[in-house]
Amino acid sequence: MKAQIGFFLSVWGLVAGFGFELAAGEVARSGSFPDHLVWPRWIREASGGAQTVSAAEAQLWLRWVIPLPKRVRLEAKIGLPASQLNIQPNGALGEVARAAVHRLISKLGEKTGVRQFTGTFPVIVGLCDRQGKIDGVSIPGAEALVTCPNSDQAYLIVPLSEPGLAVVAEGERGLCYGLKTLEQLLLANAGPDRLVVPLAAILDWPDLEERGQWGGSSTRDIEYLADRKMNLIEAHARLFLDAQGRGIAQVDKDALHRARLHGMKWVPIITHLDQLSRTGIYQRYPELKGKGPKAQSSWGEEIFAACFSEAKMAEILADWLTSLASVPGVQDVCVWLSESHVQCQCPKCEGKNQYVLEAEACIRAWQLARQKNPLIRLRILRTQGSHKVNDKILAVAPPEVGITYYDGERTYDSSREPMIYPLLENFARQGRWLGRYPQLTASWRIVCPWSGPQFIKYRMNEFVSKRLRALCGYATPDNRFYDFNVTAAAEWSWNAQGRSEQEFAAAWATWRGLSDPDKAAQWAVLLGPVGWDVYGSGIPYPHLFGHVADLVQRPPQMGSGFFRYFSSVEHIQKDLAACNQALQLAEELQDTVLIAETRVIRGYVRMVQAIERIASTVGAKKHLDTEATKTLQAEFERLESAVRQTVDALRTWKEQVAPDCTAPRIADTVRVTEETLRAVANALKPLGIKSAQ
């Protein structure tokens, strides 16, 4: 559990003689505290039925808490009938906090069969003022909340002087998170009319201010994300013009309300500015459509530049911003700059950069919208199209405007390279608001299994260390395919230096109810880097999309391109050995999903091995002798076997994880894997190689 299970906190006020203080980084262990660290008398003397919790038991218990809290002391517990719990909302609670209390009661009721918790063991729930008080009464340690980073999301769980706990926070979202942590701890050992209550002291807060998703199944998965203490959903708004030609924007109000009750921020998206044709804007205002051949994108007839030198363009954007900000619960709006390389060539735009013009128009629109709603906040998402002029976009953005970093070529990436380059790193270190759209998956284009703790921890640690403010992950087409990685992103965006990869994987396996969480953790830690080699090298996307036929007709270039993270033949063999070990662990766990994932990744590594051997045999030769032809035929048959294994495992994995999902990218993944075999067969046919297909 490392040094995060420590607690540096001084408390006074409600409990005379109750104080605890550990040096930063000291691990809380039963019986090893300094003399001055004292629990309340009823815990120390077990007068209230308290029992000792060993360090090993505490670590196993904390596996039920995701993300791992920053500072924890857990060395005692009390068992009691569930009906004896008394959940006491204290002080004035808003709708969000009341909903969190209701969820706790509901979850405990489902597990214990008890519907009312009005017994003799109190759990005080409330919002503290800046002095750490509720209704004028001091809560032990609550004054530390104000010093926490992202203090509006911080929470404290602490024992009281007499048997009982307090769950307190400064803000309603913090109270949601404190109640969620208590819920996770209580449900771990709950049964019919039975609870084991942790007598814990926990001070916790997130590293990243905003943690969430856009796209995929995010708008459906509000409760799923909230269970992981994620707090951000970005979702496209419906944009159109009314009969008077004014911009109108609509959001899913029901989903927004659900999100708000879970303490989540809903940020509407104004779509890429080269994709506005579907709003009807150019039918009503044809002068706003970009001029000249460079205005039209090669990506499609409906994708082209708008003329942002026209004042009306900023006015329509302002209408949409104002319309969105009028929706209760909406304060921030994200505008996406154009993706494609387009440029309006009218006399006003000629000689100016399209993306800078777009950013300036967004800022003018925001300034107009603030005249009606001063609280509205703007975020601008830059794209791969704007990459060369990102410095100019940052230069024109006022300090109040946030910047989100997206780039289809650089942020939808599974490489081992850093994401935040110096321009953006310096921007964030100046205290400016910077968010990031990373994929949490193998690829944005294909759907392949990957439980990658090393990959996700690396990414989240970079974002935290470089002082980003928001994570808006992309997990297409459905979170069910990437539960491990999404949960890991929640873990390490909250507590970047908390659990190791193995500790997190064991916690995830505990959540998932696997029979041996430690064995499952071994599996994830063993297979994760192999998946990183495969997907980080661009397999299946983009290299299986029509590139392999050429690849097998020249000597392999290890360490680059298709073989980017396969530096040698020995590296491939090492990865295959790891896959075989991981498969044995998955089979011992008798988990069909883990088995299928392992077979997919092993199948792709076998394909890499066969393609390397084929390319080595063929080189640039036009003719082969009999022995070389025999060798080549054998390697091609190994490729056939690897493709069959991969495709069969992909189908099994999909049916086990999300049988009702019909997203076309799943079928595409199978198709391109199969087509790779046909492409290689066609390339080798002139050399006398025969295919079973």
PyMOL commands that set and color helices and strands:
alter all, ss='L'
color gray80, all
select helices_A, chain A and resi 2-4+41-44+55-62+82-84+95-112+142-147+151-153+172-188+222-227+253-261+277-279+281-284+286-288+293-295+311-325+354-370+387-396+422-429+453-465+479-494+501-512+517-536+548-551+561-563+569-589+592-618+626-657+664-687
alter helices_A, ss='H'
color red, helices_A
select strands_A, chain A and resi 51-52+71-80+85-90+121-127+133-134+137-138+155-159+165-169+195-204+210-214+232-236+238-241+247-250+265-270+332-336+377-382+402-405+434-436+470-473
alter strands_A, ss='S'
color yellow, strands_A
deselect
rebuild
show_as cartoon
